[in-house]
Amino acid sequence: MFTYEKIKSLNDLEVSIYNYIISNSEKASRMTIRELAAQLHVSSTTILRFCSKMGCEGYSEFKYKLKEYLKDSGKREFADDYTIIQDFFKKVEHSEFDQEIQKAAEIICSREKVFFVGLGTSGTLGKYGARYLSNLGKNALYLDDPFYPTDNGKYDDTAVVALSVSGEQRFLHRQIDGFKRGKATIISITNTRQCTLADVSDFNIAYYMPMTVLPGQYNVTSQVPVIYILETLAHRVQRLNKKT
């Protein structure tokens, strides 16, 4: 029901609808369109547009398909992390997502230098991604200083893999701006394409997981998809290197 292509077509408001429904499916399946619109502070028209992008002619058909989807999946409470991760792997069982990873691997393979950048949890995963890629034969470095100057270098033969859940970190964007002015190719891995980092990147891979932010602005959105992308990306680079 929630296929990769459908989710990718959503705008910011529609992504917020998807995030709520995927995390509160049982509750959402019993709500009227007005109740759902009030809960999300959007119009009924926005809900109907979302339903249309999910392949439904109206809200009633969407609710029916949602109930069938939950029944087929055998999920009582869709907010459970395990079921959300299962849903991710169902979404990515499609050639378009696979092709995006392949394209990113081709870019990395064709560049002499590779940098991974990120902040917080994304930074930790960036360090992991650089090491994993290096283990498989393509040397990569991780930039762990958010204040490290990047605006004085030449990066025309460099690929920068930028990781961010929200894609809106100010310090990360300052570094990316320096890399771009130095002619680096920017590959971003973000939760959604509707973000600034994706907009300024040359290539983006979005994984679309329900966003979870705790009080204090601590983002605990599952990063299992990022691990999958990083490892798959590294293996694709290794295969391409063997062919050259």
Buried (B, 14 or more C-beta within 10 A) or exposed (E): BBBBEBBBEBBEBBBBBBBBBBBBBBBBBEBEBEEBBEBBEBEBEBBBBBBEBBEBEEBEEBBEBBBEBBEEBEBEEBBEEEBBBEBBEBBBEEEEBBEBBBBBBBBBBEBEBBBBBBBBBBBBBBBBBBBBBBEBEBEBBBBBEBEEEBEEBEBEEBBBBBBBBBBEBEEBBBBBBBBBBBEBBBBBBBBBBBBBBBEBBBBBBBBBBBBBEEEEEEBEBBBBBBBBBBBBBBBBBBEBBEEE
